[in-house]
Amino acid sequence: MFPERSEPLSAIAHIRLISLMEAAGDAVFQLNKKGEILYASKRATDMIGCSESLAGLPLSELISLADRLAIAVALNQAVES
């Protein structure tokens, strides 16, 4: 889906990415390859009812057991494409 980055985002690019994620108005997560949350939009934290950072938490911990397999498959497909 997105090309692999060999270098980190510049500070300006990172701010733009966060701004886009917030402007989406939906629950948006930025994940690492292990499925750990790097960033969660304010809408995401509001929907979850969490007042603290979700960074470092595996996304799977926020998903019901019944839906975890489907989400894992979708995430793997996104990483591979």
C-alpha positions in Angstrom: 0.0 0.0 0.0 2.7 2.5 1.0 6.4 2.1 0.2 8.7 1.2 3.0 10.6 4.2 4.4 14.3 3.8 4.8 14.6 7.1 6.8 12.4 8.7 9.3 10.0 11.5 8.4 11.2 15.0 8.7 9.6 17.1 11.4 7.5 19.0 8.9 6.3 15.8 7.2 5.5 14.3 10.5 3.4 17.4 11.5 1.6 17.2 8.1 0.8 13.6 8.6 -0.6 14.2 12.1 -2.7 17.1 10.7 -4.1 14.9 8.0 -4.9 12.1 10.5 -6.7 14.6 12.7 -8.6 16.2 9.8 -10.0 12.8 8.7 -12.5 13.0 11.5 -12.4 9.3 11.9 -10.5 7.0 14.3 -7.1 6.8 12.6 -4.1 4.8 13.9 -0.5 4.8 12.8 1.0 1.4 13.4 4.4 -0.2 13.2 4.9 -3.6 11.5 4.2 -5.4 14.8 0.7 -3.8 15.0 1.7 -1.5 17.9 0.2 1.9 17.9 2.6 4.7 17.1 -0.1 7.4 17.0 -3.9 7.5 17.6 -6.0 10.4 16.4 -8.0 12.4 19.0 -11.2 10.9 17.5 -9.8 7.4 18.1 -9.0 8.1 21.8 -12.4 9.8 22.3 -14.2 6.7 20.8 -12.2 4.4 23.0 -12.7 6.6 26.0 -9.0 6.8 26.8 -7.5 9.9 28.2 -3.9 8.7 28.0 -1.6 7.9 25.0 -2.2 4.6 23.3 1.3 4.6 21.9 3.0 1.3 22.3 -0.2 -0.6 22.9 -0.9 -3.4 20.4 -4.0 -2.5 18.3 -5.3 -6.1 18.8 -5.9 -5.3 22.5 -8.6 -2.8 21.4 -10.4 -5.2 19.2 -12.9 -7.8 20.3 -11.7 -11.4 20.2 -14.2 -12.3 17.5 -12.8 -9.6 15.2 -9.1 -10.0 15.8 -8.4 -12.6 13.0 -10.2 -10.5 10.3 -8.3 -7.4 11.4 -5.0 -9.3 11.4 -5.6 -10.5 7.9 -6.5 -7.0 6.7 -3.4 -5.5 8.3 -1.1 -8.1 6.8 -2.6 -7.5 3.4 -2.1 -3.7 3.8 1.6 -4.3 4.7 2.2 -6.6 1.8 0.6 -4.4 -0.8 
